[in-house]
Amino acid sequence: MVHDGLPERLHRVEDRVAEACARNGRDPREILIVAVTKGHPARAVVAALEAGLRDIGENRVGEAMEKFSLAASSLESHGAIRHMVGHLQRNKVGEALTVFDWIQSVDSMRLAQALSRRIEETRRALPILIEVNAGGEEQKHGFSPDEAIDRAAEIADMPGLSVRGIMTMAPLTDDESVLRATFGRARQLFERMIEPCGRNGSRPDTLSMGMSNDYPLAIEEGSTMLRLGTALFGPRES
C-alpha cells in the first residue's frame, strides 16, 4: 500500500533537509514540504496528513477534485492546505478555486487575469506563486527570467491575488552546475521581486523549488518550499 514506508521515507527526507540546511547555516524549520500526491490514490493524502504533512499538492484539477472529495474529512480535520502545482488551464480556473488554497503555477498574464476575475467573486485573497522558466526550457511553462519581475508586479496589482513568491522547476539532469544555476537564477529573481510586489500589497516570502531528485541542492540555493512526491510515496501507482 502507498502508505507503507511513508514514515521512514519522511524521516530520510527530513534528515537530508537538515543536512542541506547545516551546510548553509539555515534552520530546517524554514523549509516547508508539500506532499505531491499526483498519481497516487486518496489514501496517500490521508497517509501524508497522518504523518504530519499539512500541505498537499496536486497537478491536475480533475484528479484533485475526485481525490480531495474522498479524503475530505481528513483534509478538514488536519487543517490541510491544498496546492495546485501543475499547469492550470484557464477553462479550469473556476473548478480549481473550489479545491485549491494556493495556485503555485501562475505562468501567464491571461491566467492571472482569469484567476483575479473569479476570485473577486469569492471575496477572499488567493495566495499565488509566479512560475518562472528559470532553466529556459522550451517545453516548460512559465515566465522568462527577463519578464518575470515586471509581470509579477503587474499581477500583484490585480484584485484578489496575493503574490507570495516564485515557483520553478529545474531541468531533469544530474548536472549539479545546471541545477545550481537554475535555482540560483530563481533565487535572485525572488529577491528582486520582493520590493516591487510589496508596493502593491503582496508580501513575497516563498521560493518553491526542489523536487524529489534535486531538493538538497534547491535548499542550498535558497528554497523555502519543496514539492516532493516520489521521495515520500515511492513510484506512482498511475
Stockholm file with secondary structure:
# STOCKHOLM 1.0

chainA/1-238         MVHDGLPERLHRVEDRVAEACARNGRDPREILIVAVTKGHPARAVVAALEAGLRDIGENRVGEAMEKFSLAASSLESHGAIRHMVGHLQRNKVGEALTVFDWIQSVDSMRLAQALSRRIEETRRALPILIEVNAGGEEQKHGFSPDEAIDRAAEIADMPGLSVRGIMTMAPLTDDESVLRATFGRARQLFERMIEPCGRNGSRPDTLSMGMSNDYPLAIEEGSTMLRLGTALFGPRES
#=GR chainA/1-238 SS CTTTTHHHHHHHHHHHHHHHHHHHTCCGGGCEEEEECTTSCHHHHHHHHHTTCCEEEESCHHHHHHHHHHTHHHHHHTTCEEEECSCCCGGGHHHHHHHCSEEEEECSHHHHHHHHHHHHHHTSCEEEEEEBCTTCCTTSCSBCHHHHHHHHHHHHTSTTEEEEEEECCCCSCCCHHHHHHHHHHHHHHHHHHHHHHHTTTCCCCEEECCCTTTHHHHHHTTCSEEEESHHHHCSCCC
#=GC SS_cons         CTTTTHHHHHHHHHHHHHHHHHHHTCCGGGCEEEEECTTSCHHHHHHHHHTTCCEEEESCHHHHHHHHHHTHHHHHHTTCEEEECSCCCGGGHHHHHHHCSEEEEECSHHHHHHHHHHHHHHTSCEEEEEEBCTTCCTTSCSBCHHHHHHHHHHHHTSTTEEEEEEECCCCSCCCHHHHHHHHHHHHHHHHHHHHHHHTTTCCCCEEECCCTTTHHHHHHTTCSEEEESHHHHCSCCC
//
